[in-house]
Amino acid sequence: MKVQLLYFDGCPGWQVAEARLREALATVGSAAAVERVRVETPEAAEALRFHGSPSVLIDGEDPFAPVGATVGLACRLYRTPDGADSAPTVAQLVEALAGRDLSSPAR
């Protein structure tokens, strides 16, 4: 399983997302590494299908991207049970990881 955290420095929410992502991975028993990917240009945002900072990709998919979401260098907000937040909750991340082959090596 390949886990990436896409971000840019202008949005500090990526640090919260990384901490929650690491906690979620530990919760599901995965030793997958979190690869940080800094997105610095509009061209890179387009190529990576970057829906804003922070974005979590699991095996190349953004499980939180709404249908028709735009790409670009912007700060991202997530809908959580407690309202808008700069990162998904640990529970949301655990749900996104559920059903994945946690033993498969990163691709």
N, C-alpha and C positions, 0 to 999 in steps of 0.2 A: 504494500500500500504506500502510495506517495502522498505526502501531506505538505502543502505549501501555504505560506502566509504571504500574501501580496500586500504591499503597503507603499506609502510614500511618507517622507518625513514631516510633511505639513499637517498630518492628522495623528495626534498622539494615541488614538484608540487602538492602534495596532499592538501596543504593549499589553493592554488589557486582554485583547484577543489572543495573543500568544500565551499568556499565563493561563487563560481559560482553556485553550486548546491543549496545552500540555496536561492540565488536570483531567480533561476529558479522555485523552489518550491513556492516561494512567488508570482511569476508572474502567475503561473497557479492556485493560490488560494489554495494550499495544505498546511495543517498544519503538514504533515508527518515529523517525526523526522529523522535526519540523524545519522545513527549508524556508528561510526568509528570502523573499524576492522583492527587491526595491524596484518600483516602477517610477521612472524618471521623466518619460516623455509621452506625449499623446500617441505617438506611433507605437511605443511599447504597450501602452494601455490598450490600444486597438488589437495588437497582435496577441496579447494575453487574455483578451475579453475581460478586462479589469473593470469591475462594477463599482469601484471606489475603495477607499482605504478605511479599514482593512478588509480584505477578502480572503476567505479560506477556500482552497481547492483540495478536494480529495480525489485522487486519481484523475486529476485534470478537470473535475467538475466542481462548480460552485453550487452547493446544495441550498444556498440561501438566496440565489438570484431570482428575482421575480421575472415572470415571462415578459419579454419585451424591454427589459432593463437596459438603459443606455450604458455605454462604456466611456471611461475618461478619468482624468485626474480630479477626483472629488472626494470629500469625506463621506463616509457611508454611515447610515443609521440602520439598526436592526429592530424589528418588532419583537419584543419579548413580553412575557406575561406581566411584567412590571412597567411596560411602556417602552418608549424608544430608548435605545442604548447604543453606545459606540461599538459594541461587540455582541455576538450571540452569547447566550448563557451557557454554562457548562452543560446543563441538561439538554439544550438544543444541539450542542456539539456532539454529545453522546448519542443522541437520536440520529444525527447525520452519519455517525460512524457505524451505527447498528447495521448489521447485515453485510458489512464489508469483510473481505478476507484479510483479517488482521495478521495472519501468518505469512502472507505473501510478501516477498521483498519489494522494496521500492522500485518503481519502473523508471 
